[in-house]
Amino acid sequence: MGNSALRCCVPSRSGTRYEEDGDDRGLACNRVELAASELFAVPGLATAYHTSILVNGEEFFFSDSGIFNDRALTSHQGQPSERVQLGWSTKTGSQLLRALAPHFRAGTYDLLRKNCNSFSDCAAYYLLRKRLQGKYSALERMGMRASPDLLNRFTKGMYVPNQASEGFSIQTVLKAMDELGDADPPGADGIGSGGRSSLSIGARVTVCGLKNAAHLNGQGAQIVRFNAVNGRWEAQVNADGEIKAFRAENLRPAGELIFMPGEKALIRGLKSDAGQTLNGISCEVVQYMHDTSRYQVRLVDGTLKAIKGDNLQPITPEGETR
């Protein structure tokens, strides 16, 4: 019996618990882990967990702004209470992101109906054809059957049903993963993994794009933590010291040139051979991608590109550059 056969019952020196690591790896060379942190417990009933999936050490988790990925375990404040190896997959983190992005879009997060555990369940299935252990989602299953008053009491008024999550079904996503099989998932330019997220604990950011609290736009702030209950980022505003919860699309790295979705810009200053062909072309901003610190923009022909803010020049509604 080799050392690998023993790893299923012997804790690793790193503190990772190995749930499964047999000799069936074959061409599967991507290590898949589950990271979990306890949020709160209802005595005698169940414990609420925040979970995420790691592929070769890179974390993938679902938030109110869609799927995020980084290598700092940011959603667990860097220290998950559990880290379990699930197995080895032939699929990469980039493929995981592209496969599940259409099913876990920004603005569809719901504490009970579509949360981090929903994503981890689907991610584990896509990568390994395994399901998330029931204990991690026990509390939300109970919550689905609880009265509004009871939910309000246990979440301290934080839970508000998200209409955008209505109709979501894990089984529908799993069926889509079966249909995808081993095919390479389609994806837009710039969407992948391996980058370092601009949103991390202690990161300096600028608030932007708020409508109901427009007075905060342009204010500097510092990331304090990721709140797994509402799927948002909590940051301390420099001006008054208050900690507020923000969606990722309302934050930019400090010093970054700010563009909002729908704004027009002119591509400039690209130096690579391929990039130079884009210089002087106008585009429309689609979104800011924190994992690559780039803007996803749409060209006139519909092509999507990932461009740094420094390589974009604002165009006024009158068509003039600023």
Secondary structure, DSSP 8 states (H G I E B T S, - for coil): --HHHHTTTS--TTS-EES---S--TT--EEEEEEEEEEEEETTTEEEEEEEEEETTEEEEEETTEEEEESS-GGGTT--SEEEEEEEESS-HHHHHHHHTTTS-TT--BTTTB-HHHHHHHHHHHHHS----GGGGHHHHHHHHS-HHHHHHHTTT-----GGGTT--HHHHHHHHHHHTTS-----TT--SS---S--TT-EEEE---STTGGGTT-EEEEEEEETTTTEEEEEETTT--EEEE-GGGEEETT-----TT-EEEE----SHHHHTTTT-EEEEEEEETTTTEEEEEETTS-EEEE-GGGEEEE-TTS-B-
